Amino acid sequence: MSDPFTPIEAKMRAAALPDALISVFRRHYEAYRAGESGRIPWGELDPPEAADIIDAGETERFREAGTKLLDKLVVIKLNGGLGTTMKLDGPKSLIPVREGRCFLELVAEQIRRLRERHGARTPLLLMDSFNTQQESLALLERIGFSQQPEDLPLDFLQHRVPRIVRESGAPLSLGGEADWAPPGHGDIYLALWASGLLDRLLDEGYEWAFVSNVDNLGATVDTGLLGYLDASEIEFAMEVTDKTAADKKGGTLARRAGRLMLLERAQVEPERIADFEDIEVLSVFNTNSLWWRLDALRSRLAQGTLELPLIVNPKKVRGVEVVQLETAMGAAVGSFDNAAGIRVPRTRFAPVKSTSDLLAVSSDAYIVDDAGGVRPNPARDAALGPPLIELDAAFYKGAGELAERFPSPPSLVRCRSLRVHGDVTFGRDVTIVGDVEIRADAPARLEDGRRLDNETVTL
């Protein structure tokens, strides 16, 4: 009987993919074909222990020590995603977000300020995909961003793996880029190692990596966290923050067989979802901002590639039902003996996953602080929480549609929630206070300078 993985391996070897990636993908493929669901019996799980989650407030006294370590830190941003959820086919990181500046420009500014303030040589590395590399590097060149040290590359490439036809289990063979998919951000460990960059960073004296999503502009370098982690000899740390009802589906930390692990909702038995979403029991969620000790990562990889839980992501490509076999970066927390979660304030978590998020962070509900991070505006009442924005997907799903209907962001500094139903264009200097709902059955426009205060308006 022929091996069904043979044509997949042939496709990967023809694309000059490394042996280690082919080996990992074979394991994932065989697990998928065997019907592995990835679900974990609830009885095997326990909440994290008190010592598993460190409060970031405990790290403040290590700030000076952390500042001295900045020459040994590399900042890595996950930059492989396209803006497809906002109807764009280019890199998500190039979407304008604050005063015409895109995510990547703001990240580059964060690194520039860090270097200038502390005289540090902290490099910025992007984990790009084949879809984002060219445009992202061109943007960095255009704004004059330079790497430190100069001979270190600005990026490394996330691998790509074959899409699998759901019905047959064969590799998709439409031709070109359609046949390939990213293997999830869990590929970062193998991609960094296989590129030779992990060894090079260690050879040049770098000891720590801080990794986060490029669209989370709250994830700036915190020298207190760095100093604490180094002094505590922690090998791997995950930033977590307190769950609210809005975050109950987010991945969280748990224990299984005595080890800390990242528990995702997809791994939970359907009848136990309510337990997973109980914020009194599992009270934090993963922000996808991680700190690694580079020598510990190399030592662990030398023992074999990390065993990260499989994620089966169904898609439809040109009418063909396929699956993408992926892994999550944070799942590596279970691969290190000395791992921990760090409970950080919500101010370090400002991701943009939709045009609703984009509108919020571009408004005066947020500011850009001295470190270049996007934070909640101190003038905003903390009791309001982040503004809850719900925009009609029929008219606002795309970034271009948002820009067309909001020539300038409204004032949201005193807004608790804004819900828009219908096609509404906002004039300039509109102010939203409290809870506001706007309805329109036909295209309508809010006049310049309009103030809406805890009301429902029909246009």
C-alpha positions in Angstrom: 0.0 0.0 0.0 1.4 3.3 -1.0 2.2 6.0 1.5 -0.3 8.9 1.1 2.4 11.3 2.3 4.7 10.5 -0.6 3.2 13.2 -3.0 3.2 15.7 -0.2 6.8 15.1 0.6 7.7 15.3 -3.1 6.0 18.7 -3.3 7.8 20.0 -0.3 11.2 18.7 -1.5 10.6 20.3 -4.9 10.1 23.6 -3.0 13.5 23.1 -1.2 11.8 23.0 2.2 14.1 21.7 5.1 14.0 18.1 6.3 13.0 19.2 9.8 9.9 20.9 8.5 9.0 17.9 6.3 9.3 15.6 9.3 7.1 17.9 11.5 4.5 18.1 8.7 4.4 14.3 8.3 3.6 14.0 12.0 0.8 16.6 11.7 -0.5 15.0 8.5 -0.6 11.5 10.0 -2.3 12.8 13.1 -4.9 14.6 11.0 -5.6 11.5 8.9 -5.9 9.4 12.0 -8.8 11.7 13.1 -6.9 13.5 15.9 -9.3 16.1 17.3 -6.8 17.8 19.6 -9.4 17.7 22.5 -8.2 17.0 26.0 -10.3 15.2 28.6 -11.4 17.8 31.1 -10.5 15.5 34.0 -6.8 15.7 32.9 -6.7 19.5 33.4 -6.1 21.6 36.4 -6.1 25.4 36.8 -2.6 27.0 37.0 -1.0 27.1 40.4 -0.4 30.4 42.1 3.3 30.3 41.4 2.6 29.8 37.6 1.4 33.4 37.1 3.6 36.3 38.2 2.1 39.7 38.7 3.9 42.3 36.6 3.9 44.6 39.5 6.5 42.5 41.1 8.9 43.2 38.3 9.2 47.0 38.7 12.3 46.8 40.9 14.2 45.0 38.2 13.8 47.8 35.7 17.4 49.0 36.0 18.8 45.5 35.6 16.6 45.0 32.5 17.8 48.2 31.0 21.3 46.9 31.1 20.2 43.8 29.2 18.8 45.7 26.2 22.0 45.0 24.2 21.2 41.3 24.7 17.6 41.5 23.5 16.1 41.0 20.1 12.5 42.1 19.3 10.6 39.9 16.9 7.3 40.8 15.3 5.0 38.3 13.6 4.4 40.0 10.2 3.2 37.2 8.0 -0.5 38.1 7.8 -2.4 39.8 5.0 -5.3 42.2 5.6 -7.8 39.9 4.0 -10.3 40.2 6.9 -10.4 43.9 6.1 -10.7 43.3 2.3 -7.0 44.0 1.5 -4.6 41.7 -0.3 -1.4 43.3 1.0 0.4 43.0 4.4 -1.9 43.8 7.3 1.0 45.7 8.9 0.8 48.4 6.2 -2.7 49.5 7.0 -2.8 53.1 8.2 -3.7 53.2 11.9 -2.6 56.5 13.5 -2.4 59.8 11.7 -1.6 58.0 8.4 1.1 55.8 9.9 0.8 52.1 9.6 1.5 49.4 12.1 5.0 48.7 10.8 5.9 52.4 10.9 4.8 52.6 14.5 6.7 49.5 15.5 9.9 50.9 13.8 9.4 54.1 15.8 9.1 52.1 19.0 12.5 50.4 18.3 14.1 53.8 17.3 13.0 55.4 20.6 14.2 52.4 22.6 17.6 52.7 21.0 17.9 56.4 21.4 16.7 56.5 25.0 19.0 53.8 26.2 21.9 53.8 23.7 21.0 50.1 23.0 21.7 48.0 19.9 18.3 46.2 20.1 17.5 44.8 16.7 14.0 44.4 15.1 13.4 41.1 13.3 10.2 40.5 11.3 8.9 37.0 10.7 7.6 37.6 7.2 5.7 35.3 4.9 6.3 35.1 1.1 3.2 37.4 0.8 4.5 40.2 3.1 8.3 40.2 2.8 8.8 42.4 -0.3 6.4 45.2 0.7 7.4 45.2 4.3 11.1 45.5 3.7 10.4 48.3 1.1 8.4 50.2 3.7 11.3 50.0 6.2 13.7 51.2 3.5 11.4 54.1 2.6 11.2 55.4 6.1 15.0 55.0 6.6 14.9 52.3 9.3 18.3 50.7 9.8 19.1 47.5 11.5 21.5 47.3 14.5 23.9 45.7 14.1 23.9 46.7 10.4 24.9 43.2 9.0 21.9 41.5 10.7 19.0 40.9 8.4 15.7 42.7 9.0 13.6 39.5 8.7 13.4 35.8 8.3 10.7 33.8 6.4 8.0 31.8 7.9 7.8 28.4 6.1 4.9 27.4 3.9 3.3 24.0 3.7 0.9 22.3 1.3 -2.8 22.7 1.6 -4.5 19.3 1.9 -7.6 18.5 0.0 -10.2 17.6 2.6 -11.9 14.7 0.7 -8.8 12.9 -0.7 -6.0 13.8 1.7 -3.8 14.7 -1.3 -1.9 18.0 -1.6 -3.8 20.7 -3.4 -2.6 21.0 -7.0 -4.2 24.1 -8.5 -0.8 25.6 -9.2 1.1 28.6 -7.8 0.6 30.2 -4.4 -2.9 28.7 -4.0 -1.4 25.3 -3.2 0.5 26.7 -0.1 -0.5 27.9 3.3 1.3 29.2 6.4 1.8 26.6 9.1 0.7 29.0 11.9 2.9 31.1 14.0 4.1 28.0 15.9 6.5 27.7 13.0 8.6 30.6 14.4 10.9 28.3 16.3 11.8 26.1 13.4 12.0 29.0 11.0 14.4 30.9 13.2 16.5 27.9 13.8 16.6 26.6 10.2 17.5 30.1 8.9 20.6 30.1 11.0 19.5 33.2 12.8 19.1 31.6 16.2 22.8 30.5 16.2 23.9 33.8 14.8 22.1 35.8 17.5 23.6 33.7 20.2 27.0 34.0 18.7 26.7 37.8 18.7 25.8 37.9 22.4 22.0 38.1 22.3 20.3 36.2 25.1 16.6 37.1 25.0 13.8 37.5 22.5 10.6 39.4 23.0 8.0 38.3 20.4 4.5 39.7 19.7 2.0 40.3 16.9 2.8 43.3 14.7 -0.8 44.5 15.1 -0.6 44.7 18.9 0.8 48.2 19.3 0.6 47.9 23.1 3.4 45.3 23.2 6.5 47.4 23.7 9.7 46.3 25.5 9.3 46.4 29.3 12.7 46.5 30.9 11.2 45.5 34.3 9.9 42.3 32.9 13.2 41.6 31.1 15.2 42.1 34.3 12.9 40.0 36.4 12.9 37.1 33.9 16.6 37.1 33.6 17.1 37.2 37.4 14.6 34.4 37.9 16.2 32.2 35.2 12.8 31.7 33.6 13.3 30.2 30.1 9.9 31.0 28.6 7.2 33.5 29.7 3.8 34.3 28.3 2.1 37.6 28.9 -1.4 37.1 30.0 -4.0 39.5 31.1 -7.3 39.3 33.1 -10.3 37.9 31.2 -13.5 39.8 30.9 -16.7 38.5 29.4 -15.5 39.7 26.0 -12.4 37.5 26.3 -13.9 34.3 27.6 -13.1 32.4 24.4 -9.4 33.3 24.5 -6.7 30.7 25.1 -5.6 30.4 28.7 -3.0 28.7 30.9 -3.8 25.4 32.6 -1.9 22.4 34.0 -1.8 18.9 32.6 0.3 16.0 33.9 2.1 18.5 36.1 3.2 20.8 33.3 2.0 24.3 32.4 0.2 24.4 29.0 -1.7 26.7 26.7 -5.3 25.6 26.6 -7.3 26.7 23.5 -11.0 26.6 23.3 -10.8 24.2 20.3 -9.1 21.7 22.7 -12.0 21.6 25.1 -14.7 19.0 25.0 -18.0 20.6 23.9 -19.8 19.8 27.1 -17.0 21.6 29.1 -17.0 24.9 27.2 -18.9 26.6 30.0 -16.1 25.5 32.4 -13.4 26.8 30.0 -15.2 30.2 29.8 -15.6 30.5 33.6 -13.5 33.6 34.2 -13.5 32.9 38.0 -11.6 29.6 37.4 -9.5 30.3 34.3 -9.1 34.0 34.9 -6.4 35.1 32.3 -5.9 34.8 28.6 -2.9 34.7 26.3 -2.0 38.0 24.7 0.5 36.2 22.3 3.4 38.2 23.6 6.2 35.9 24.6 9.7 36.1 26.1 12.3 33.4 25.4 15.7 32.7 26.6 17.6 32.0 23.4 20.0 29.5 24.7 17.2 27.5 26.3 15.4 27.5 23.0 18.4 26.2 21.1 19.0 23.5 23.8 15.4 22.4 23.5 15.5 22.3 19.7 18.7 20.3 19.8 16.7 17.6 21.5 14.2 17.6 18.6 11.6 19.9 17.2 9.0 21.2 19.6 5.8 19.1 19.9 3.1 21.6 19.5 -0.6 20.6 19.4 -2.1 20.4 15.9 -4.7 22.9 14.8 -6.8 21.9 11.8 -8.0 25.0 10.0 -10.6 24.3 7.3 -10.7 26.6 4.2 -12.2 26.8 0.7 -9.8 27.7 -2.1 -11.2 28.2 -5.5 -14.2 26.1 -4.6 -12.1 23.2 -3.2 -12.5 22.2 0.5 -9.1 22.1 2.0 -7.5 22.0 5.5 -4.4 23.9 6.7 -2.4 22.1 9.4 -1.1 24.7 11.8 0.4 25.2 15.3 0.3 28.1 17.8 3.4 29.9 19.1 2.3 30.0 22.7 1.8 26.3 22.9 5.6 26.0 23.3 5.1 27.0 27.0 4.7 23.3 27.8 8.1 22.4 26.2 10.2 24.3 28.8 10.9 23.2 32.4 11.0 26.7 33.8 8.0 28.5 32.2 5.6 31.0 33.6 2.8 33.4 32.8 3.1 37.1 33.6 -0.1 38.9 34.4 0.3 42.3 32.7 -2.1 45.2 32.6 -4.6 45.5 29.8 -2.6 48.5 28.5 -0.1 46.1 26.9 -2.8 44.6 24.8 -4.3 46.7 21.9 -4.6 44.3 18.9 -6.5 45.2 15.7 -8.4 42.3 14.3 -11.2 44.2 12.6 -12.2 47.6 11.3 -14.0 48.1 14.6 -10.7 47.7 16.4 -9.0 49.9 13.9 -11.5 52.7 14.4 -11.0 52.5 18.2 -7.2 52.6 18.2 -7.1 55.4 15.7 -9.4 57.6 17.8 -8.7 59.7 20.9 -9.7 56.8 23.1 -6.0 55.9 22.7 -2.7 57.8 22.7 0.8 57.1 21.6 3.0 57.2 24.7 6.7 58.1 25.0 7.8 54.6 24.1 5.7 54.7 20.9 3.1 52.3 22.3 -0.6 52.7 21.7 -2.3 53.0 25.2 -5.7 53.9 26.5 -6.0 57.7 26.9 -5.3 58.6 30.5 -8.1 61.1 30.2 -10.5 58.2 29.6 -12.4 56.9 32.6 -10.9 53.5 33.3 -14.3 52.2 34.4 -15.5 52.5 30.7 -13.0 49.8 29.6 -12.0 49.6 25.9 -14.7 51.2 23.7 -17.0 48.5 22.3 -17.5 49.2 18.6 -19.9 47.3 16.4 -20.0 48.4 12.7 -22.3 47.1 10.1 -20.2 44.5 8.2 -22.2 45.2 5.0 -20.6 48.7 4.8 -17.6 48.8 7.1 -15.8 45.4 6.9 -13.1 46.7 4.6 -10.4 49.2 5.6 -11.1 51.2 2.5 -14.8 51.3 3.4 -14.0 52.5 6.9 -11.7 55.3 5.6 -14.4 56.3 3.1 -17.1 56.6 5.8 -14.8 58.1 8.5 -12.7 60.9 6.9 -11.4 61.5 10.5 -12.0 59.4 13.6 -14.8 60.6 15.9 -14.0 61.4 19.5 -14.4 58.2 21.5 -12.6 59.2 24.7 -15.9 59.2 26.6 -17.6 56.4 24.6 -18.6 53.2 26.2 -20.1 51.7 23.1 -20.9 52.6 19.5 -23.2 50.5 17.3 -23.8 51.5 13.7 -26.5 49.8 11.6 -26.6 50.8 7.9 -24.6 53.0 5.6 -23.6 56.1 7.6 -20.8 58.5 6.8 -19.4 60.5 9.7 -18.6 64.1 9.4 -15.6 65.7 11.0 -15.3 66.4 14.7 -18.2 64.1 15.7 -18.3 63.2 19.4 -19.7 60.0 20.9 -20.4 59.9 24.6 -21.6 56.9 26.6 -23.7 54.3 24.7 -24.8 55.3 21.3 -26.6 53.5 18.5 -27.1 54.8 15.0 -29.5 53.3 12.5 -30.0 54.2 8.8 -32.2 52.4 6.2 -30.6 54.4 3.4 -27.1 56.0 2.9 -26.9 58.9 5.5 -24.4 61.4 6.9 -23.8 62.7 10.3 -23.0 66.4 10.0 -19.7 67.9 11.1 -19.5 68.6 14.8 -22.4 66.4 15.8 -22.4 65.2 19.5 -24.3 62.1 20.4 -24.7 61.4 24.1 -26.3 58.1 25.4 -28.9 58.0 22.7 -30.2 56.0 19.8 -30.5 57.9 16.5 -32.3 57.0 13.3 -31.1 58.9 10.2 
